[in-house]
Amino acid sequence: MAGRRIVAVIQPQFVPSDSWTGERVGPDRAAWAYPFRSMRDAGIPLALSSDAPVERANSFACFSAVMNRAPWSPTGGLTFEETLHDYCLGSAYSLHAEHRLGSLESGKLADFVVLSTDPTAISPTEIANVTADAVYVAGQLAV
């Protein structure tokens, strides 16, 4: 996948909601479930998504799941910076739209949010409590 630049579109919220995985597949095989860290380290491009409506359409729940994992799967998480990259630029790359989406740069659409708190200044376990105070689409206030 890395060599061919095949994107893995992953839904991290399944880590906490698939709490039965460790019991069903056993501890040895459970370590291979949702291997975000090893995929990223191998150079596989990642794009994060919610899989809504199966899971909540909540970016911060997605962030929390990929960073904090779950008791049955405590390893393989990503840092905040990696998660932000894969959620924004990774998703834009998966759409072949990284030239116009995914980051705040001159010539891009300027889709962004104003957050309730600085997510880099809180514990990773608190990231699920962050909210969007404002949403901008193409530089215009949408919500």
Secondary structure, DSSP 4 states (H G I P E B T S, - for coil): -TTTT--EEE-TTHHHH-TTHHHHHHHHHHTTSS-HHHHHHTT--EEE---TTTS---HHHHHHHHHH-BTTB-S----HHHHHHIIIIIHHHHTT-TTTSSS--TTS---EEEESS-GGGS-GGGGGG--EEEEEETTEE--
